[in-house]
Every structure is written in C-alpha cells, then in structure tokens.
Amino acid sequence: MRLIVPFVATLLLAFSSIALYGQITILDFEAPETSTTFQYFGSDLDGTVNEIIANPNPTGVNTSSMVATHVKPAASEPFAGAFSNPNPSTPVDLTNATQICMDVHFSQEGSVSLKLENSTNGVANWLQTQPVTTVNDWEQVCFDISVNGEEDPMTPAEGGIFNTVTLFFDFETVLDEERVYYFDNITTDGTSSEMISITINLGTSGLDSVSTDGIFLAGGGTFGNPGDNPMADPDGDGVYTITFMQPSGFQSFYTFTNGNCPDYSCKEMIEGQDCANPDNFNDRFMGPITQDTVINTCFEECTTTTDCTVNSTELLEKGIEFSVLPTLTTGELLLSFGNQPLPQSQLQVVTPQGQVLKQWTLDGAYQQTINISNLPAGMYFITLEHEGARGVQRVIKQ
C-alpha cells in the first residue's frame, strides 16, 4: 500500500510540529495510549506480566480510576523487578525535563527504584532509588535526573530519551512473604522534544506467501516482540505500512517478521546485506530522525523502494519448482528445477542495481551448478526465464 494518511493521522502530523509543555504523562493506565504491562523477572513470576486494576484506595494524591500492580513473591532474587513490555507509547523524554515522578502505594515503609533503559540518543541506562515512607496511602515519589545513576557508568539521565521503564520495589531486599505494591501516574516535567511522524512501507512481493498472522515491525528495544506492532495492507497490493510518533532525534534498531513468532524464527534474514548490523542480530537501524519521515523497503532486502524481488509464482504455475541452495555461500550454488528438465532457458546472476554479471543457457538438465566465488561479497539475484515465465531467488555471497 502506498502511503495514505487518513484524517486521524493528519491530525497527528499537525500536532507533531507543536512542542508539548508542562507535565508529560508517560503512563497513567487510563487509556491504551498511556497504559502498558510490566513483565516480571527474578522470581517465580518470571515471564508473566502484572495487572491493571481499579484503584484500591482513590484518595489523597491519587484519585484516578485505574492503577498498576506489582507482586513480589517471598524468596525472590534480590534484583527481582519488572520491565515495561511493550514499552510505553510515549518515550521517557528527558531532553528538557528535570525529574520523573510516580505515585506508589505501599503496605509498609520501603523503597522504589526506577531504571531507564534503551535510550534512543546514546544516553546510558540510569537507576535511582527513593524511599517510601507513607503506609496504606498514596505517595508521590520523584527522581532527580541530574543525579548520577547508581549503576555503571554512574552518569545522569538528563538529556536522554528512553524507551524502557524498569521498576524494583524494595530493591535488594529478600522478603519472607509475598507483598503487593501499586503504582500509577509516571510523569516528567518541563517540555518535550518536537514529536515527528515515521511511516514505514514494506514490500512483500519477494515472499512466496504472507503468514496468516500478518507482517510485524519488531525488535531493537523499541518495537517489542513479533505481534506487538502489526503492519497493515488494506488495499491488498502487498505493501504493508505502519505509522508511529517519536521525539525528534529518534534512532533505533528494528526488523520485520512474517508472522507472530515469539522466538523470532519468522524474522527476515538480511545477513550480509549492507543494511544488516552483524553486532545487533543483523537488524536494521534508523536515525537519528529529526523530521517527518517515510521509509520504503522490502522484506529481506536492503532496498529503498517497495519494488521487491519477484517471487517464483509464474514458474510454479508451469510446474517448475525453482530453488537455489545454499542462500548464504562462498561460491558454489546448486540450482534445482523440480521434476522437469529446462532446455533453452536463460539463467542470470544480477546485482541489486540490475546489472547482469553472468548468464547461461540451460541444456535440459534438472539441476545446474554455478559458481560465483569470483564475485565480491554482497547480495545477488539468480534469475530464471522459461517460456515467458520468470523466477528470482536471492543469495548472499560471503
């Protein structure tokens, strides 16, 4: 689908050019855009998420309707806590803030620790702990972002834009019995960065089929797991799109998945291509992005358009099962054509720019071995043309 900006998106784009002033709400659990769940770690609750419930004590500094829970089982690890999953829709933007605050409700005195992670602009992770002295009532706790963090590299959080919020209740304390805490209204003060719109259009014509689960944007510490950020193709042309808002200067790794696979087994494979970062799971990278931006690319291809590799559907209609193995090679490739020989068919090795580097005319064999060891490392397309039908397979030369 080519970029179509509906009325609501147009309003978002107009709003994105206006700086936001005063208190910025990250999470208040009152609406989907200001709510998320937190995934537990370091206890028997590992891998599960917390609950959003009605405020059990709507008095004092917090009379809101909904709040988040945190359960800390007995004998949990000293480092037990929970991290935002998925991350908040609004990042914790500290470029113009002085503090970050939250409301907490404890059954006895203790402490709450806030850790900010996955910065989009290079600021180190930051942890700070504050005491909680109010019992059986709400207390607002604030964290001074100009103070050095309590973990290496022990630098301030000011100036950072963070995606992930991690919370620890009674950090480094091992409890004798389970304890339940409540928290709400995570906010920053000051002014936020200008918000910008980022749209990704993803071509999928190189795929033999799109999963019934759909296509997803994922990864990078920003976009969550497969399934969290679905892309849409309402007009059915094979180009999937997603639009989201981020502060100016946003940058992040990211990837795409063909399906909802928690183990990332359906992730695109772009190893060896120029947009793959081998030090970060061969993910892509965007940014820093400082203005409204449209990114056009293809699933499993480092292109700048949505015009992707043509799949082998035309050949399949003629009963030809065109395959190339291995797809990651140092030189030799085995091409197979199914159960029929292909006389007078044309075979080519083509660059992503369309330059033909090698070509052969097949002599009727069921298979063909070719060697590309003398070509530079990179991505190439192996094309097969037979009686007007064309198929393309992609390989990476190491």
KASUL-V297168 format. One record per residue. PSI is psi in radians with two decimals (* if undefined). Layout:
# KASUL-V297168
PSI ; PSI
This chain:
# KASUL-V297168
2.17 ; 2.78 ; 2.08 ; 2.12 ; 1.81 ; 3.07 ; -0.80 ; -0.76 ; -0.63 ; -0.72 ; -0.70 ; -0.71 ; -0.71 ; -0.73 ; -0.50 ; -0.35 ; 0.02 ; 2.20 ; 2.52 ; 2.37 ; 2.74 ; -2.63 ; 2.31 ; 2.15 ; 2.13 ; -0.90 ; 2.26 ; -0.02 ; 0.39 ; -0.32 ; 2.78 ; -0.67 ; -0.23 ; 0.56 ; 2.65 ; 3.07 ; 2.84 ; 2.28 ; 2.25 ; 2.64 ; 2.74 ; 0.30 ; -3.08 ; -0.23 ; 0.12 ; 2.26 ; -0.28 ; 2.95 ; 2.81 ; -3.12 ; 2.62 ; 2.15 ; 2.98 ; 2.46 ; 2.05 ; -0.22 ; 1.25 ; 1.26 ; 3.03 ; -2.25 ; -0.14 ; 1.76 ; 0.29 ; 2.92 ; -0.79 ; 2.55 ; 2.96 ; 2.61 ; 2.74 ; 2.14 ; 2.23 ; 1.86 ; 2.81 ; 2.56 ; 0.42 ; 2.82 ; 2.64 ; -0.49 ; 0.19 ; 2.43 ; -2.71 ; 2.51 ; 2.65 ; 2.23 ; 1.82 ; 2.93 ; 2.72 ; 2.58 ; -0.60 ; 2.01 ; 2.80 ; 1.71 ; 1.92 ; 0.36 ; -0.49 ; 0.32 ; 2.90 ; -0.37 ; 2.83 ; 2.32 ; 2.78 ; 2.70 ; 2.39 ; 2.71 ; 1.95 ; 2.62 ; -0.22 ; 2.89 ; 2.60 ; -2.49 ; 2.73 ; 2.36 ; 2.35 ; 2.24 ; 2.27 ; 2.27 ; 2.96 ; 1.00 ; 2.49 ; -0.09 ; 0.47 ; 0.01 ; 2.39 ; 2.71 ; 2.63 ; 2.33 ; 2.35 ; 2.55 ; 2.42 ; 2.50 ; 2.67 ; 2.05 ; -0.22 ; 2.36 ; 2.34 ; 0.58 ; 2.87 ; 2.48 ; 2.37 ; 2.24 ; 2.32 ; 2.56 ; 2.17 ; 1.94 ; -0.14 ; -0.15 ; 2.49 ; 2.51 ; 2.87 ; -0.03 ; 2.77 ; 2.43 ; 0.27 ; 0.94 ; 2.84 ; 2.87 ; -0.19 ; 2.46 ; -0.19 ; 2.71 ; 1.95 ; 2.47 ; -0.62 ; 2.32 ; 2.17 ; 2.36 ; 2.48 ; 2.25 ; 2.17 ; 0.99 ; 2.39 ; 0.28 ; 2.20 ; 2.07 ; 2.61 ; -0.39 ; 2.76 ; 2.49 ; 2.45 ; 2.29 ; 2.79 ; 2.55 ; 2.78 ; 2.91 ; 1.10 ; 2.05 ; 2.81 ; 2.83 ; -3.11 ; -2.65 ; 2.57 ; 2.87 ; 2.80 ; 2.33 ; 2.45 ; 2.76 ; 2.31 ; 2.17 ; 2.34 ; 2.20 ; 2.16 ; 2.02 ; 2.53 ; 0.29 ; -0.29 ; -0.16 ; 2.45 ; -0.61 ; 2.63 ; 2.36 ; 2.56 ; -0.34 ; -0.44 ; -3.07 ; 2.43 ; 2.54 ; 2.37 ; 3.01 ; -3.02 ; 0.13 ; 0.00 ; -0.72 ; 0.23 ; -2.71 ; 2.85 ; 2.29 ; -0.39 ; -0.60 ; 1.42 ; 2.51 ; 2.68 ; 2.57 ; 1.21 ; -0.47 ; 0.04 ; 0.43 ; 0.11 ; 0.03 ; 2.03 ; 2.54 ; 2.72 ; 2.47 ; 2.38 ; 2.82 ; 2.43 ; 2.77 ; 2.63 ; 2.41 ; 0.05 ; 2.44 ; 2.57 ; 2.64 ; 2.75 ; 2.90 ; 3.10 ; 2.59 ; 2.48 ; 1.41 ; 2.99 ; 1.53 ; 1.85 ; -0.47 ; 0.11 ; 0.36 ; -0.32 ; 0.28 ; 2.56 ; 2.59 ; 1.88 ; 0.31 ; 2.32 ; -0.26 ; 2.81 ; -0.24 ; 0.02 ; 2.28 ; 1.89 ; -0.30 ; -0.04 ; 1.04 ; 0.39 ; 0.62 ; 2.91 ; 3.02 ; 2.43 ; 2.52 ; 3.13 ; 2.40 ; 2.15 ; 0.02 ; 2.90 ; 2.27 ; 2.51 ; 2.19 ; 2.12 ; 2.29 ; -3.05 ; 2.59 ; 2.20 ; 0.29 ; 2.43 ; 1.13 ; 2.96 ; 0.23 ; 2.98 ; 0.16 ; 1.80 ; 3.07 ; 2.35 ; 2.33 ; -3.04 ; 0.43 ; -0.70 ; -0.71 ; -0.67 ; -0.60 ; -0.38 ; 0.14 ; 0.29 ; 2.07 ; 1.55 ; 2.13 ; 2.70 ; 2.24 ; 2.48 ; 2.88 ; -0.24 ; 1.98 ; 2.77 ; -0.13 ; -1.05 ; 2.39 ; 2.47 ; 2.06 ; 2.28 ; 2.57 ; 0.33 ; -2.46 ; 0.32 ; 2.50 ; 2.71 ; 1.47 ; 2.61 ; 0.65 ; 2.58 ; 2.33 ; 2.34 ; 2.66 ; 2.14 ; 2.47 ; 2.86 ; -0.35 ; -0.02 ; 0.07 ; 2.22 ; 2.09 ; -0.61 ; 2.64 ; 2.64 ; 2.74 ; 2.14 ; 2.60 ; 0.29 ; 0.24 ; 2.74 ; -0.41 ; 2.79 ; 2.31 ; 2.28 ; 2.81 ; 2.21 ; 0.45 ; -0.39 ; 0.02 ; 2.63 ; 2.74 ; 2.49 ; -2.97 ; 2.42 ; 2.76 ; 2.32 ; 2.01 ; 2.50 ; 2.19 ; 2.22 ; 2.00 ; 0.80 ; -0.14 ; 2.57 ; 2.41 ; 2.62 ; 2.35 ; 2.49 ; 2.41 ; 2.72 ; 2.12 ; 2.11 ; *
